[in-house]
């Protein structure tokens, strides 16, 4: 199992850092290969614009998807973007490790997706999306630390259900490009738990990353379940298979 | 009506640019004041870390919220962050103008929220959140361009319902800090509509920004509707007032 961890936390000694190191050590000890993109340590620039490309399709009007399609044909992605794409194609499993900031990924990780997940057929496009996506057959998982305790993120919780909050990431990013999405690994209310509980979470996380190949996944509908306007054919599926709503 | 527009698109001549210019001209012509933060034009750096502060609480371990709380007390926010905070306190209405990228804000705008919406009592914290938030009494709206047509973003659409996709922004960012959230202004499938339809959208947008004070808002529960564990007291409210699920 080749695992690619994209890590988005500014403090190396944070619990996010401990989780990524625990994963790396457990996987390596079991004979697996691991590659880590530590975005803060790399000084990754998350702003998506002409810096994504070495090629230029239209110097006067910047259409991002058109530039992406042109770069895909002419091998024109900037070296930092191409390197991340190569890691995605190399891996069997992708982990996004991040603290939940403002109900989503820290901007440095959101921008990693904005820049690296390019259209034009390289990462998606031309009918390659969802279960027909480029990364179909690979697995992906979010590992997330969350400030508040579980009740506030429950179905009737003040902040809204965590499944709904992670839907744009799990469904909209990971499943969109073809990954089979593993149930997220969540650590809640980190500031309020004991050192012993932290060790317990690290142990659970080691077990989770060693079982990525058969960990429970989120069941989403397939493209064949939708009609020509991309609306579900069967009402039944909404309630049976769909995570949010 | 003092309006603050935060604009997150890399191409000045894009339709996002046209929408922001239309808003600016319509509001100015009607005698209103407008301030625009054009994040790409400003070269805004969306990466949240020690660059947010002129003060340092702990030089050895970076806890973002603790540094924010310290900066709030000692007036230690970096000048670029303080300037954005000042605009938020100045305005009566906030508009976030952006293209939907990967089911969320472009990283440059996500990072604007990560950095500017600081805890420690300046923007939130100490019981100041949701309807008791710092910006209670002010209004906010997302104006969003979306690649796909409406059916794919409907309740049973392939990409998921747009209300759910925007929930982390409308509820999680805007309502969290106290804004009354106006129904989003959405322009779908821009690449497939005619110039005439674009003009129609610009006209509709001019009308919308001129009516911000009484435009329809999203009804969310209030803090008083939740119990001590932040779970809704009444099951009834879930179905009556809550946008997603």
HADDOCK unambig.tbl for C-alpha pairs under 7 A between the chains (distance, minus, plus):
assign (segid A and resid 10 and name CA) (segid B and resid 49 and name CA) 6.31 0.50 0.50
assign (segid A and resid 11 and name CA) (segid B and resid 61 and name CA) 6.81 0.50 0.50
assign (segid A and resid 11 and name CA) (segid B and resid 62 and name CA) 5.58 0.50 0.50
assign (segid A and resid 46 and name CA) (segid B and resid 107 and name CA) 6.25 0.50 0.50
assign (segid A and resid 47 and name CA) (segid B and resid 107 and name CA) 6.24 0.50 0.50
assign (segid A and resid 47 and name CA) (segid B and resid 108 and name CA) 5.80 0.50 0.50
assign (segid A and resid 49 and name CA) (segid B and resid 10 and name CA) 6.31 0.50 0.50
assign (segid A and resid 61 and name CA) (segid B and resid 11 and name CA) 6.81 0.50 0.50
assign (segid A and resid 62 and name CA) (segid B and resid 11 and name CA) 5.58 0.50 0.50
assign (segid A and resid 101 and name CA) (segid B and resid 114 and name CA) 6.76 0.50 0.50
assign (segid A and resid 102 and name CA) (segid B and resid 114 and name CA) 6.72 0.50 0.50
assign (segid A and resid 102 and name CA) (segid B and resid 172 and name CA) 6.37 0.50 0.50
assign (segid A and resid 102 and name CA) (segid B and resid 173 and name CA) 6.17 0.50 0.50
assign (segid A and resid 103 and name CA) (segid B and resid 168 and name CA) 5.44 0.50 0.50
assign (segid A and resid 103 and name CA) (segid B and resid 172 and name CA) 5.97 0.50 0.50
assign (segid A and resid 107 and name CA) (segid B and resid 46 and name CA) 6.26 0.50 0.50
assign (segid A and resid 107 and name CA) (segid B and resid 47 and name CA) 6.23 0.50 0.50
assign (segid A and resid 107 and name CA) (segid B and resid 107 and name CA) 4.82 0.50 0.50
assign (segid A and resid 107 and name CA) (segid B and resid 108 and name CA) 6.99 0.50 0.50
assign (segid A and resid 107 and name CA) (segid B and resid 110 and name CA) 5.42 0.50 0.50
assign (segid A and resid 107 and name CA) (segid B and resid 111 and name CA) 4.69 0.50 0.50
assign (segid A and resid 108 and name CA) (segid B and resid 47 and name CA) 5.81 0.50 0.50
assign (segid A and resid 108 and name CA) (segid B and resid 107 and name CA) 6.99 0.50 0.50
assign (segid A and resid 110 and name CA) (segid B and resid 107 and name CA) 5.42 0.50 0.50
assign (segid A and resid 111 and name CA) (segid B and resid 107 and name CA) 4.69 0.50 0.50
assign (segid A and resid 114 and name CA) (segid B and resid 101 and name CA) 6.74 0.50 0.50
assign (segid A and resid 114 and name CA) (segid B and resid 102 and name CA) 6.71 0.50 0.50
assign (segid A and resid 151 and name CA) (segid B and resid 229 and name CA) 6.52 0.50 0.50
assign (segid A and resid 151 and name CA) (segid B and resid 230 and name CA) 6.76 0.50 0.50
assign (segid A and resid 151 and name CA) (segid B and resid 231 and name CA) 6.42 0.50 0.50
assign (segid A and resid 152 and name CA) (segid B and resid 229 and name CA) 6.95 0.50 0.50
assign (segid A and resid 152 and name CA) (segid B and resid 230 and name CA) 5.31 0.50 0.50
assign (segid A and resid 152 and name CA) (segid B and resid 231 and name CA) 6.26 0.50 0.50
assign (segid A and resid 156 and name CA) (segid B and resid 231 and name CA) 5.50 0.50 0.50
assign (segid A and resid 156 and name CA) (segid B and resid 232 and name CA) 5.43 0.50 0.50
assign (segid A and resid 156 and name CA) (segid B and resid 238 and name CA) 6.84 0.50 0.50
assign (segid A and resid 157 and name CA) (segid B and resid 230 and name CA) 5.74 0.50 0.50
assign (segid A and resid 157 and name CA) (segid B and resid 231 and name CA) 4.40 0.50 0.50
assign (segid A and resid 157 and name CA) (segid B and resid 232 and name CA) 6.23 0.50 0.50
assign (segid A and resid 158 and name CA) (segid B and resid 230 and name CA) 5.35 0.50 0.50
assign (segid A and resid 158 and name CA) (segid B and resid 231 and name CA) 6.03 0.50 0.50
assign (segid A and resid 159 and name CA) (segid B and resid 172 and name CA) 6.90 0.50 0.50
assign (segid A and resid 164 and name CA) (segid B and resid 164 and name CA) 6.94 0.50 0.50
assign (segid A and resid 165 and name CA) (segid B and resid 168 and name CA) 6.01 0.50 0.50
assign (segid A and resid 168 and name CA) (segid B and resid 103 and name CA) 5.46 0.50 0.50
assign (segid A and resid 168 and name CA) (segid B and resid 165 and name CA) 6.01 0.50 0.50
assign (segid A and resid 172 and name CA) (segid B and resid 102 and name CA) 6.37 0.50 0.50
assign (segid A and resid 172 and name CA) (segid B and resid 103 and name CA) 5.98 0.50 0.50
assign (segid A and resid 172 and name CA) (segid B and resid 159 and name CA) 6.88 0.50 0.50
assign (segid A and resid 173 and name CA) (segid B and resid 102 and name CA) 6.15 0.50 0.50
assign (segid A and resid 229 and name CA) (segid B and resid 151 and name CA) 6.51 0.50 0.50
assign (segid A and resid 229 and name CA) (segid B and resid 152 and name CA) 6.93 0.50 0.50
assign (segid A and resid 230 and name CA) (segid B and resid 151 and name CA) 6.77 0.50 0.50
assign (segid A and resid 230 and name CA) (segid B and resid 152 and name CA) 5.31 0.50 0.50
assign (segid A and resid 230 and name CA) (segid B and resid 157 and name CA) 5.74 0.50 0.50
assign (segid A and resid 230 and name CA) (segid B and resid 158 and name CA) 5.36 0.50 0.50
assign (segid A and resid 231 and name CA) (segid B and resid 151 and name CA) 6.41 0.50 0.50
assign (segid A and resid 231 and name CA) (segid B and resid 152 and name CA) 6.24 0.50 0.50
assign (segid A and resid 231 and name CA) (segid B and resid 156 and name CA) 5.49 0.50 0.50
assign (segid A and resid 231 and name CA) (segid B and resid 157 and name CA) 4.39 0.50 0.50
assign (segid A and resid 231 and name CA) (segid B and resid 158 and name CA) 6.03 0.50 0.50
assign (segid A and resid 232 and name CA) (segid B and resid 156 and name CA) 5.43 0.50 0.50
assign (segid A and resid 232 and name CA) (segid B and resid 157 and name CA) 6.24 0.50 0.50
assign (segid A and resid 238 and name CA) (segid B and resid 156 and name CA) 6.91 0.50 0.50
assign (segid A and resid 244 and name CA) (segid B and resid 245 and name CA) 6.51 0.50 0.50
assign (segid A and resid 245 and name CA) (segid B and resid 244 and name CA) 6.44 0.50 0.50
assign (segid A and resid 245 and name CA) (segid B and resid 245 and name CA) 3.64 0.50 0.50
